[in-house]
Amino acid sequence: MSDVWTLIDLFVTFARMSLIAVGGMQSVLGEVYREVVEVRGWMSAADLADLIALAQASPGPNGLFSGLIGLRVAGVAGFFVGALAVALPPAILAFGMSRVRRRLATAHWLRSAQAGMVPIVVGLVLAGGLVSAQAADDTWAKIGLTVAVSLVVWRTTWNPLWLLGVGALIGLARL
């Protein structure tokens, strides 16, 4: 059994981030990196980047990496605590806010506030991608591959999973 205090720390860490993750957990990757790698030392930056990549390749919500981090930190109990911490607080908040929003559906200031969140979310997601790239790209070859994949994803309609597969094959060839 995992240390109860570790599980509580895991829950509080991810629950706090999930409540500010406008646009999904991808938007707070910078804070995830800071908390998991720098503050708590639960794993290295490369390990975190690997878990994020695995979670992104898997079907399901983009916050799946919180469960994987929990699994690494505290075993199976940590997996469930990490996943629950990302899902439960925003679900409760969304339920409560949906009731308030129904009452304020015609309020002009609410629509303006929602429209103002779009550039914030885009900026947070881009910052999260930059943090992931910095953690994973420690050679010029990796930096070049990240830039190339980013350009291909941006400028084409290719499914990113094909590019992930190509990257995996390149990684296996280097072993």
C-alpha positions in Angstrom: 0.0 0.0 0.0 1.2 3.4 -0.9 2.0 6.0 1.7 -1.3 7.8 2.5 0.4 11.2 2.5 1.9 10.6 -0.9 -1.6 9.8 -2.2 -3.1 13.0 -0.6 -0.2 15.1 -2.1 -0.9 13.5 -5.5 -4.6 14.3 -5.2 -4.2 17.8 -4.1 -1.5 18.6 -6.7 -3.6 17.4 -9.6 -7.0 18.6 -8.3 -5.6 22.1 -8.0 -4.2 22.0 -11.5 -7.4 20.5 -12.9 -9.4 23.4 -11.7 -7.3 25.9 -13.6 -6.9 23.8 -16.7 -9.1 25.8 -19.0 -9.0 23.8 -22.3 -7.8 20.6 -20.7 -4.8 19.4 -18.8 -2.6 20.1 -21.8 -3.0 23.8 -21.0 -1.2 23.4 -17.6 1.7 21.2 -18.7 4.1 23.9 -17.6 2.8 23.7 -14.1 2.7 19.9 -14.2 6.4 19.9 -15.2 7.2 22.3 -12.4 5.3 20.4 -9.7 6.2 16.8 -10.8 9.9 17.4 -11.8 11.2 20.5 -10.0 9.1 20.8 -6.8 8.3 17.2 -5.8 11.1 15.3 -7.8 8.7 12.5 -8.5 10.5 11.8 -11.9 12.9 13.3 -14.4 11.8 15.6 -17.2 12.4 12.9 -19.8 10.2 10.4 -17.9 7.5 13.0 -17.7 7.8 13.7 -21.4 7.5 9.9 -22.1 4.4 9.6 -20.0 2.7 12.6 -21.7 3.5 11.2 -25.1 2.1 7.8 -24.1 -1.1 9.4 -22.8 -1.5 11.5 -26.0 -1.1 8.4 -28.2 -3.8 6.6 -26.2 -7.5 7.1 -26.7 -9.3 9.0 -24.1 -8.9 12.4 -22.3 -5.7 14.3 -22.6 -5.3 14.3 -18.8 -4.7 10.6 -18.8 -1.0 11.3 -18.0 -2.0 12.2 -14.4 -3.0 8.6 -13.8 0.3 7.5 -15.3 2.2 9.8 -13.1 0.3 8.5 -10.1 1.1 5.0 -11.2 4.8 5.8 -11.3 4.7 7.6 -8.0 2.4 5.4 -5.9 1.5 2.3 -7.8 -2.0 1.3 -8.7 -3.6 3.4 -5.9 -1.7 6.4 -7.3 -3.1 5.7 -10.7 -6.7 5.9 -9.5 -5.9 8.9 -7.2 -4.2 10.8 -10.1 -7.1 10.1 -12.5 -9.8 10.9 -10.0 -8.0 14.2 -9.0 -8.1 15.4 -12.6 -11.7 14.3 -13.3 -13.7 14.9 -10.1 -13.1 18.6 -9.2 -13.8 20.0 -12.7 -16.8 17.7 -13.0 -18.3 19.2 -9.8 -17.4 22.7 -10.9 -18.9 22.2 -14.4 -22.1 20.8 -12.9 -22.5 23.8 -10.6 -21.5 26.3 -13.3 -24.0 24.8 -15.8 -26.8 25.7 -13.4 -25.5 29.3 -13.0 -24.9 29.6 -16.8 -28.5 28.6 -17.6 -29.7 31.5 -15.4 -27.3 33.9 -17.1 -27.7 32.7 -20.7 -28.6 36.2 -22.0 -25.9 38.1 -20.1 -23.6 39.9 -22.6 -20.7 40.0 -20.2 -20.8 36.2 -19.9 -20.4 35.7 -23.7 -17.6 38.3 -23.7 -15.8 36.5 -20.9 -16.1 33.2 -22.8 -14.8 34.7 -26.0 -11.9 36.2 -24.0 -10.8 32.8 -22.8 -10.0 31.5 -26.3 -6.6 33.3 -26.7 -5.7 32.3 -23.1 -6.4 28.6 -23.8 -4.4 28.8 -27.0 -1.4 30.4 -25.2 -1.5 27.9 -22.4 -1.6 24.9 -24.8 1.3 26.3 -26.8 3.2 26.9 -23.6 2.5 23.3 -22.5 3.8 22.0 -25.9 7.0 24.1 -25.5 7.6 22.7 -22.0 7.1 19.1 -23.3 9.5 19.8 -26.2 12.1 21.3 -23.9 11.9 18.2 -21.6 12.2 15.7 -24.5 14.6 17.5 -26.9 18.1 17.2 -25.6 19.9 16.9 -29.0 19.8 18.8 -32.3 18.3 15.7 -34.0 15.4 15.6 -31.5 14.8 19.4 -31.9 14.8 19.0 -35.6 12.3 16.1 -35.4 10.0 18.1 -33.1 10.1 21.1 -35.5 9.5 18.9 -38.5 6.6 17.1 -36.9 5.1 20.3 -35.7 5.2 21.8 -39.2 3.7 18.6 -40.7 0.8 18.6 -38.2 0.2 22.3 -38.7 0.3 22.3 -42.5 -1.3 18.9 -43.4 -4.3 16.9 -42.5 -2.2 13.8 -41.6 -3.2 12.0 -38.5 -0.5 12.7 -35.9 -0.5 9.1 -34.8 1.3 8.2 -38.0 4.0 10.7 -37.1 4.2 9.2 -33.6 4.6 5.8 -35.2 7.5 7.1 -37.4 9.1 8.6 -34.3 8.8 5.4 -32.4 10.5 3.5 -35.3 13.3 6.0 -35.4 13.7 5.6 -31.6 13.8 1.8 -31.9 16.3 2.0 -34.8 18.7 4.0 -32.5 18.7 1.3 -29.7 
